[in-house]
């Protein structure tokens, strides 16, 4: 597929950077962009050597400014339902992936721009970025997951505050709410994001995959079920040659091998 709204490049064998680039720097998630993103994510998820994918926006103005309002204005029940499902199916390719996903939020994140970050494993933002879910001011609810995913990240009280007021919050407030993990200056953002990505990629890929799976599943499980699942997957690690190599390397480094 030809990508008219995306750019991607490999930082190295294990890290890929994806940039949304359209609408003169607003970087919106219209139908064409979502289809392209779904295709690209599927391709990246199938690359065996790849460990981390960074999603960001082209330019310094916006990360992703959400859905295409002009496109939505002409939709009816059926077409809007397909639009919502397209976005959610695309985002689930991040959530269910064996790769680790980082959102590098380089500017304005609105609506779907906030929602796509909620499926990522880490959110790293510039100190000039802003966040908002203004859907209620447009006479609609979130349609790309906000009512379901935002509370999982920042809690029900904070989620209702953002969703019911539709107000924007700044980067510091986003950090305090737990919406982002790290803040850096605009100039440092990509350098620090790549540094974190490299740190992740040095870890055991088997352990990374299993840890992501366990944390994601924990939301849906009762505590006893979750603990039993963790015990099972923890024990599976000891059947892995990779796990043994990592432990042996640790002991050698500490001079106890």
N, C-alpha and C positions, 0 to 999 in steps of 0.2 A: 504493500500500500504506500502511496505517496503521501507525505505529511506536509500539509499546507499551514498547519497551526502549531507545529511542534519542532523543536530542535533537540538533538541528543548527541552526546559525545562521551567516550569512555575516558575517565581520568587515568585508569589503569585497568588491568585485566579484571579486577574485582569490584570496581566502582564505576557506575554510570550516572551521568547528570542529564536530566530531562527538563527542558524549558518550554513552558507554554508561551506562544508568541503570536498574538493576533490583536485586532481592534485597536491599532495604534497604541499599544502598550497597556491596554486595559486587561488583556488576557482573559477573555470570557470563555465560559464552557457552553458553547452552542452544540448543536447535534453533531456537526462535522467534527469538531474538536474532540468530543467525547468518543466518537467512533474511532478516530485516529489514536486517541490515548488508550482505549481498550485494546486495539491491535498491537500497539507498541508494548504495553505492559505484558501482554501475552507472550510476545517475542522475548522480552527481557527475562521474564520468569522462567523461560525454558533454557537459558544459557547457564550451563553447569558451573562455570568458573565464577560467575557473577555473585557477589555477596550483598552489596548495598546499592540502592537506587536513590538518588537525590532528586526531588521534584521542586522546581522553582519557577519563577516567572521571568520573562525577558525584560530587561531594562531595570530602572530604579523606581519607577512610579508604582507599579502594582505587582503583587504576587498573582492573584487571580481574583477578578472582580465579580465572580459568580456567574449565574445563568444569563442567557441572552434574553433580555426583557422584550425586545422587539419581536423575537421569535416566539416568546411565550404569549404575547398579546393576541396572536392569531390562533392559539390552540384551543381545543375543546376538551371535554372529559377524556376521550380516548387518546388523542395525541399527547396531552399533558401526562397521562398515565405512562405512555411509552417513553416519554422524555425522562420521567422520574426513574423508571426501571432501567433505562440505559445508563443513567448516572450511577445508580446504586450498583448495578452489575459491574460497571467499570471500576468503581471504588473498591468493591469486594475483591478484585484481583490484587489489590494492595494488601488488604486485610488477611486474605487467605494464602498469600504468597509465602514461599520458603525464603525469599529474600528479605532483607531488612530495608525498610523505607524511611527516609528522612524528608520532611518538608522544610525547605529553606525559604522562609517567608521574608521576602525582600521588599515588601511594600504593603499596599492595601490588600486586605483579604476580606471579601464580603460574600455572604450567602454561601454558594457552592464553593467559594474559595476557602472559607472556614471549614466547610464540611469535608472536603477532600483531605484536609490535614488530620481530621479525626481518625482516619483509617491508617494513617502513617504511624510508625513505631516511635518516632521522635519528631518534635517540632522545634526548630531553631529559627529565631526571628531577629531581624534588625531592630535596633532601638527606635527607629522611626516608623515602624510598621503599625498599622491599625487594623482592628478586627470588628466585624459587625454582622448581624443577621437581621436585615431590614425587611424580611418578607411580609410581616404584618402590616407594614406601611404600604404595601402593594396589594393588600387584600387577599393574600394567600398565606399558607403555612410553608414551612420548609418542605422541600420535596426531594432533597438529595441526602437525607438522613439526620438533619439537625436535631429534631425532636427526640430521636432515639440515641444518637451517639454523643451529643454534647454533654448530657448529664453524666455519662459514663466517665468523661474526662474531668469535668469541673464540678460535678455534683448538681443535684436538682435545683437547689436555691440559686446558684450562679447561672445555671442554664436558663431558668425562667426569667431571671433578670435580663439577660441578653436577648432572649427570644420575644418576650412580651413588650419590652420597651423599644426594641429595634435599635438601641443606641450603639454607637461605636465606642470601643475601648482602646486605650493606647497600649503600647508594648509592655510597659511596666505593670499595668493592671492585668494584662494577659499572663504575665509571669506569676504575679501574686495569686491569680486564680488557678494556676496549674495548666492553663491552656497551652503554654509553651514551656519547654524545658530549659532553654538557654537564650540569652540576649547578647548580641554583639553589635558593634557599629556597622553601618552599611558597608564600609570599606573592608571590615574584617569578616563579614558574614560567610562568604563562600570559602575563604581560607580556613576558618574555624570549623565549618561544616565538613569540609573534606578531611580535616584533621581528625574529627570525631568518627567519620566514616572509616578512615584507615585504622583507627583504634578498634572499632567493632570488627572489621574484617580480619584482624590478627587473631581473633578468638576462634575457638573450635566451631566450625560451621554446623556440625551435628548438634552441639549444645545450643547454638543460637537458634536453630530451627525449632528445637524442642522447647526452649524457653519461651519463644514467641507463641507457640501453640498453647502452652500451658497457661500463660497469662491471659491470652484471648479467651480460652475456654473457661477460666475462673469466673468470669462475669455471669455465665449461664448455669453454673453448678452450685449445688449446696456444698457447704464446707467439707463435709465428710467425703462426698464424691470427689471434690477437688483434691483433697489430701490423698485419697486412694489413687487418683490419676497421677499425681506428682510422684508418689512412691513407685508406681509402675514404670513411668518414663525415666525417672532417676535410675532405676535398676537396669533399664535397657541400655543406658549409657555404658555400662560396664561390659557389654558385649561388643562395644565399638573399639576397633584398633586405634582410631583417632583419639578417643578419650584416654586410652592408656598412654599414648605418645605424649599427650599434653601433661599428664601427671608425672610421667618419667622426666620430662623436660623441666618441670618445676622443681622436682627433687634434685636433679643435677645442678640446676642454677643455685639452689640453696646449699649445695655442698653435702647433700645427704644421700646422693645416689650411689 
